Amino acid sequence: MFCSQPKRSITTLQLLTQLGLEHGLDLHTCLEGCGLTPLQLADTQHEIEPQQELRMVANLTQALAHITDFGLQAGLRYQLTTYGIWGYAMLSSQSFRQAAELGLRYLDLTFALTQISLSEDEEEAHLHFADEHLPSALRDFLVLRDSVAVLVIQRELTSRAIALSQVHLRMPAPADPRPFIEQFGVLPHFASTCNRISFTRALLDEPLPRANPAMAKLCEEQCQALLAKRRVRGGLAGQVRDLLLRQPGYLPDMEQVAKALNLSSRTLRRRLLEQGSSFRQLQEEVRQTLAEALLSNSSLSQAQIAERLGYSEAANFLHAFKRWKGQTPQDYRRLSNR
């Protein structure tokens, strides 16, 4: 599981360990089975695998199973400054929408283990926290941690708490819902079909007080470089990515990739999900990589690039590129060729 995810900063384990110690656990209990020494835990430059974090979460949740709001407590530890350059990029964004889109583009630089996405309807915006790929025993903790961490980030970005209209959680209702109401501001709908927090859509376009476009651009470039350094893919996800990149100008679909790997498409989908990935996610990564290369190093038109990337219309490529990079392909090409 999570073989396709890049390494992550050890800061997350330092935060979780401190929380465990404050609840009476010893360092050995926190680190058991994590493959880390106390000296490595203290090294701020050390990077870990997602499995190591899952092991520590398992240690803590088993030892402190009686604390039903433990995930809520953990989420409060993840302040914006703990995220490094990703946090500075968020702070420099012009609006909450821009910050959210940038944050989700570089989600692998955060400490989230749920798969977070943003959707909108006419009145509301929704942040989704998918947990199906996570070990079932750890889902409740990780959903609560990640959702509260997002709210902490939002408060630091906008200097105020937003009023959530609804909160849906897949976990069963706790005996005491008061800590949940305190953190979310509303009583969550427990035993729901999904994990989702919702708020007024207009809030996405509110300007941020510390907006700095030049700094945001610089920070995003550093986010790109850091993510590229960490994202060394292996396992099945790496094989899929290699197949997608193998023939320039042609992107095979999932059926073709599955056949090349001697798998059924259903098995491929299941095994990628077990690794915390999906064919669509890998396809998007490859498309973004190829798009950036073609815009920087070729004279192909946007329509020609869109065709090579498998888009039926150039407009679909335009929308996708703006989602990836926060700018149009034309602007990206002009800036990269300066």
Secondary structure, 3 states (H helix, E strand, C coil): CCCCCCCEECHHHHHHHHHHHHCCCCHHHHHCCCCCCHHHHHCCCCEECHHHHHHHHHHHHHHCCCCCCHHHHHHCCCCHHHHCHHHHHHHCCCEHHHHHHHHHHCHHHCCCCCEEEEEECCCEEEEEEECCCCCHHHHHHHHHHHHHHHHHHHHHHHCCCCCEEEEECCCCCCCCCHHHHHHHCCCCECCCCCCEEEEEHHHHHCECCCCCHHHHHHHHHHHHHHHHHHCCCCHHHHHHHHHHHHCCCCCCCHHHHHHHCCCCHHHHHHHHHHCCCCHHHHHHHHHHHHHHHHHHHCCCCHHHHHHHCCCCCHHHHHHHHHHHHCCCHHHHHHHHCC
